């Protein structure tokens, strides 16, 4: 799960989990169709590489790792995919916080599996970034050094069990709205990774929704817990779509390259429209007194998130930025001797094999 | 121990407490792949615990389901062996616990798969496949750490020295049980001794054999583990989750 709130990226929405998955499946079919069409072969020896690249992108074909691509396209993708991967890895922390206290064994198993899925997404995305000529170790170091970001949403604390539900419903929901269009990204390995990630994320979103539904129909204390979680996570979730379009620095170029396909504000609107109906079914209140249907726009009017707060969190001063980074750095540092041992053992084994072979 | 209820509960509690400890590694493992592997093993243990607890509840016949047994018993009512409740400590201690536990659970579940109780046999048949993977994973790390660097060797030997005494409790004789744990010791030694040797580790010869878990007399660590695990469930009596 991740958002658009660090710098560049992407996005589309999701009405209900069903409609969402439909879009992912459509993207998958499109990907297969593009592969079946085939490209017109490589560029001719004297052909302008930039023109060939543009032609492939315009024809909705995929750029693959061995293709020539503009440096800026490569850099943009590396940054975006790495930030997405970092977000998966850091995003394990807020929910991981409740594994030990999950209120039933079934919920504990579901949550543990979910956090494990996020680690899997992280690895999958690092592998996609590696196709662009950078190593996972380098990317991890950029994260640890604070030179690459992760989604700001994970700098908010999980204070109650209901937060696990709210993260699933709202944060995973916003992530899916953002990510579904990425299934159609012009860079093949990223598009393929996103198809797989989106399918699992929609499953997670449903689980979160179900947690909230159970709480909202439970005891008064459980209902209050659920409402409190939605009150705290609503605006940070809206902020996941990034700054308003007028202030978004990378959007236009990413749109032209078909990395990004919808504007931040379009995606945010889609998310709001999707959530209103779901909140009604949940029996929970979206904390926005100005939320109302606009017949002319055929969309809900809503209150914007506090973008000053978003900038503050991005710049490092959110409630948990320091803890999240300290936790990741400590895990990395504490594991050093283990990784060194594994490398030494593998080297000894390789040496033994060579001796036997000789 | 007394009858199939106690036996089933003991196995369930081993698996449940092991799962709770392993899950503590989530977001903290030395490698991202290991984070996933430890979560996998925790999920296996949790899955086995749930099957065993549900069955124990049926055997008891007092209307307690898996959650009532997991969340509403105090430490003196838990029947797990002490080894699973020991703190994770460093990665070497965690791997020693994982390896020894798997080397016990694999022959246990294998024997269970052939026992007369159909329910237990089905659980054993499922769990033994998982235990075989846990054993491979634990053995590989014991070898890597034992025969890795100087530091990892020192830590792995210290971990084996620390955990080894607690393994004896796992094999305390109980001839009336569906599987008598004492009969599992040869299979355990057969697996453990060669791995320790290959890992260039020394098998401890301490005679100290702490026990008490099967009778509900635990280390100081279990009550803290349970306090954390049970806090939310107990704060909302009767609530559904």
Interface residues (C-beta under 8 A of the other chain):
Chain A: X89 X92 X93 X96 X99 X100 X101 X102 X103 X104 X105 X106 X107 X108 X109 X112 X113 X115 X116 X119 X120 X122 X123 X161 X214 X218 X219 X221 X222 X327 X330 X331 X334 X335 X336 X337 X338 X339 X340 X341 X342 X344 X345 X348
Chain B: X16 X20 X23 X24 X26 X27 X28 X29 X30 X31 X32 X33 X34 X35 X36 X39 X40 X42 X43 X46 X47 X49 X50 X53 X66 X67 X70 X71 X90 X91 X143 X144 X145 X147 X148 X149 X151 X152 X155 X228 X229 X231 X232 X233 X236 X238 X239 X240 X241
